[in-house]
Amino acid sequence: MPPKAIRRPVTVTTWLVLSTACALASPLLLALARVIGALTGRRQPWVIARLIVAYFVHELLALIALGVLWVMAGLGRRIDSPRSQRRHWRLVGWFFGSLAAIGRRTLEIDVQADPEPEALRALQSDDPLIVFSRHAGPGDTIFIVDELLSRFHRRPSVAFKQTIALDPSVDLMAHRLPQAMLDTSDREECEAQITELTAELGRRGTFLLFPEGGNFTPERRRSALQRLWRKGNRRAAEQAERMTHVMPPQPGGALAALSAARDIDVVFAAHTGLGLAAYPSQFWRDMPIGRTLHTRMWLVPAADIPTSDEDRVKWLYDWWERIDRWIAEVADPHERVAR
C-alpha cells in the first residue's frame, strides 16, 4: 500500500470526481436501471444501481464533512481533541447507519437480533468490550458496525485490512479515530497494533475483530483447511473440517487482543449472512432480496477466559464450532445451499 502522502491525493481526487459524477448522473442511472429491469424481468439492475448511487453519494458527503472537520480542528492540529473526536464519531455513525438503512430498504432485509441477556447487558453498559465476529461478507460488516454504533451506542475500533484504505472516507476516518489498519504481510506489526488499540479502550470502547481474516466463501474455506493440514495442525484441521458455515479462526489477532486486556469481557457475534459473497458475479446470481439476517451474541466474562495461549486457541476454536452449529440451525436455505 502506498504511503499516505502518495495515496491520498490520488484516492481523494478520484473518489471526489467519481462521486460527483455519480450523484449528478443518478437520475439517469436509476431510470436506466428501471428500464433494463423491466426489459429483463429482473430486479438486479435497479438494486445494484441504487446501492452504487448510495455508496458514491455517501462518499461525496463524507469527504466534504471530513474536510470541514479538518478545518474546524485548526487544519488538523486539534484533530485528536475530545470535541473533534466526538464529531468524527457522529460522522461514522451517520455514514454506517445510513448505508445500513439504505441496504435494508433496497434489499428488503429484515434483521432479527437475538443477543443473550448477559451479552445484551454487557453491550448496554459503559464497560469496554472485545467482540469476535463471524465474517460472511462486506455488507454484513456494515450491519454489525451499525448495530454497535446505533443500537448499543458503542465506539467500535475495528481491525481492517490495509487495502480498505483505498476508500478515502474510510481511510481518513480510520486514521483520525482509534482503528487498526493492518498490513497482513507483517504479522508482528498487526499484533502490535491490535495490542495497543485494545489496551487503550475507554468508556464504551469496543474492539471488533473478525478472526477468520476475510469474507467467507467455500473456496477460501477449503484453502484455509489446506493450510492447516500443510502446517501439521492436525487437531485444528480436524475440528475445522466439521465447521461448514465458517472458516477456521486465525488466532494471532485474538491472542494479541486478549493479552492486552486481561480484565475485559468478550462477546462472540454470529449471524446467518446474506450471501453477500466476495465476488460480484456471485452477488449478481444470488442477490439476497427479501432475506432475514439472524444475529446472536454471547458473553464470556473475563474470569472465564483461559489464561494460556494454547488453551485460548482451543477455546476460540470451540466457540467457532458453536457459532457454526448455531448457523446450521437458523440459516436461510440459500445460506445452506451455498456451501
Beta strands, then each sheet from edge to edge (+ up, - down):
strand 1: 110-113
strand 2: 129-133
strand 3: 155-161
strand 4: 180-182
strand 5: 205-209
strand 6: 265-271
strand 7: 292-300
sheet 1: 1+ 7+ 6- 2- 5- 3- 4-
end
